[in-house]
Amino acid sequence: MSSAVYGRDHLLSLAEWDALPEDTHERHELVDGMLQVSPSPVWDHQKAAKRLVLQLDPQLPGDLCLTQDYEVILFGSGRPTVRRPDLLIAPDAAGEDNPARITAKDVLLAIEIMSPGSQVIDRMHKFTEYARAGIENYWIVDPERPVTISVFELVGEVYKLVVETADTLSVAAPVALTVDVQALLP
């Protein structure tokens, strides 16, 4: 393929992003029209994600959906940004037509689980982008022992830390949820 398809000589549009071939070995995101490639998540990241899904999913009301590694359009015009949170909660109706991605306005909670090398992206870049896109709730899971979860809530246009814990997490937003944090990676 030409380098134009991969955006090396220009910023990608959403249509060009859609035309990229599937790659199961690396993780692709679109940031301000530029292709960003990351390695697949490490073992502890995958384990924590699975265990978090097993804890959260049964607590959700029937009209909400928890999904993994799903594309979210943060900014679609000009220089588009498409991120793939590790986990997200959205209304089930957002997926009614089986879309390839949803928009940030549909995301009630975005969750990122840090891997080696993703700290700057998760704690700075995505932190700012998700807030700017209006995602009300953002969690960062740090799988380093002891495992911690930092819960942020959008206040105005910036995230404010609500709680950071290595014990039992209990939150009311976006819905009442409880997580045994240490059970994510015993």
DASUL-V242136 format. One record per residue. N is the residue number from 1. RES is the residue in three letters. SS is DSSP state (helix for helix, strand for strand, loop for the rest). OMEGA is omega in whole degrees, 0 to 359 (NA if undefined). Layout:
BEGIN
n: (N,N)
res: (RES,RES)
ss: (SS,SS)
omega: (OMEGA,OMEGA)
END
This chain:
BEGIN
n: (1,2,3,4,5,6,7,8,9,10,11,12,13,14,15,16,17,18,19,20,21,22,23,24,25,26,27,28,29,30,31,32,33,34,35,36,37,38,39,40,41,42,43,44,45,46,47,48,49,50,51,52,53,54,55,56,57,58,59,60,61,62,63,64,65,66,67,68,69,70,71,72,73,74,75,76,77,78,79,80,81,82,83,84,85,86,87,88,89,90,91,92,93,94,95,96,97,98,99,100,101,102,103,104,105,106,107,108,109,110,111,112,113,114,115,116,117,118,119,120,121,122,123,124,125,126,127,128,129,130,131,132,133,134,135,136,137,138,139,140,141,142,143,144,145,146,147,148,149,150,151,152,153,154,155,156,157,158,159,160,161,162,163,164,165,166,167,168,169,170,171,172,173,174,175,176,177,178,179,180,181,182,183,184,185,186)
res: (MET,SER,SER,ALA,VAL,TYR,GLY,ARG,ASP,HIS,LEU,LEU,SER,LEU,ALA,GLU,TRP,ASP,ALA,LEU,PRO,GLU,ASP,THR,HIS,GLU,ARG,HIS,GLU,LEU,VAL,ASP,GLY,MET,LEU,GLN,VAL,SER,PRO,SER,PRO,VAL,TRP,ASP,HIS,GLN,LYS,ALA,ALA,LYS,ARG,LEU,VAL,LEU,GLN,LEU,ASP,PRO,GLN,LEU,PRO,GLY,ASP,LEU,CYS,LEU,THR,GLN,ASP,TYR,GLU,VAL,ILE,LEU,PHE,GLY,SER,GLY,ARG,PRO,THR,VAL,ARG,ARG,PRO,ASP,LEU,LEU,ILE,ALA,PRO,ASP,ALA,ALA,GLY,GLU,ASP,ASN,PRO,ALA,ARG,ILE,THR,ALA,LYS,ASP,VAL,LEU,LEU,ALA,ILE,GLU,ILE,MET,SER,PRO,GLY,SER,GLN,VAL,ILE,ASP,ARG,MET,HIS,LYS,PHE,THR,GLU,TYR,ALA,ARG,ALA,GLY,ILE,GLU,ASN,TYR,TRP,ILE,VAL,ASP,PRO,GLU,ARG,PRO,VAL,THR,ILE,SER,VAL,PHE,GLU,LEU,VAL,GLY,GLU,VAL,TYR,LYS,LEU,VAL,VAL,GLU,THR,ALA,ASP,THR,LEU,SER,VAL,ALA,ALA,PRO,VAL,ALA,LEU,THR,VAL,ASP,VAL,GLN,ALA,LEU,LEU,PRO)
ss: (loop,loop,loop,loop,loop,loop,loop,loop,loop,loop,loop,loop,loop,helix,helix,helix,helix,helix,helix,loop,loop,loop,loop,loop,loop,strand,strand,strand,strand,strand,strand,loop,loop,strand,strand,strand,strand,strand,strand,loop,loop,loop,helix,helix,helix,helix,helix,helix,helix,helix,helix,helix,helix,helix,helix,helix,helix,helix,helix,loop,loop,loop,loop,strand,strand,strand,strand,strand,strand,strand,strand,strand,strand,strand,strand,loop,loop,loop,loop,loop,strand,strand,strand,strand,strand,strand,strand,strand,strand,strand,strand,helix,helix,helix,helix,loop,loop,loop,loop,loop,strand,strand,strand,helix,helix,helix,strand,strand,strand,strand,strand,strand,strand,loop,loop,loop,loop,loop,helix,helix,helix,helix,helix,helix,helix,helix,helix,helix,helix,helix,helix,helix,helix,loop,loop,loop,strand,strand,strand,strand,strand,strand,loop,loop,loop,loop,loop,strand,strand,strand,strand,strand,strand,strand,strand,loop,loop,strand,strand,strand,strand,strand,strand,strand,strand,loop,loop,strand,strand,strand,strand,loop,loop,loop,loop,loop,strand,strand,strand,strand,helix,helix,helix,helix,loop,loop)
omega: (179,180,179,180,181,173,181,182,175,178,181,170,176,178,178,175,179,184,180,178,178,179,183,182,181,181,182,172,179,184,183,178,181,178,176,182,178,175,176,180,181,185,183,177,181,180,180,179,181,182,177,176,181,178,187,189,180,182,185,173,185,182,178,182,173,181,182,169,184,183,178,176,177,180,188,183,181,178,187,174,177,179,179,177,178,175,172,174,180,174,179,180,179,180,185,181,179,183,176,180,175,178,183,182,179,186,178,180,172,180,174,176,185,173,175,180,181,184,181,180,184,185,181,186,181,177,181,182,181,178,181,179,176,176,190,186,182,176,172,178,177,185,175,182,357,179,176,171,174,182,180,178,181,176,187,181,181,177,173,178,178,180,171,185,173,182,178,178,174,180,177,184,8,170,178,181,176,180,170,189,183,177,179,177,183,NA)
END
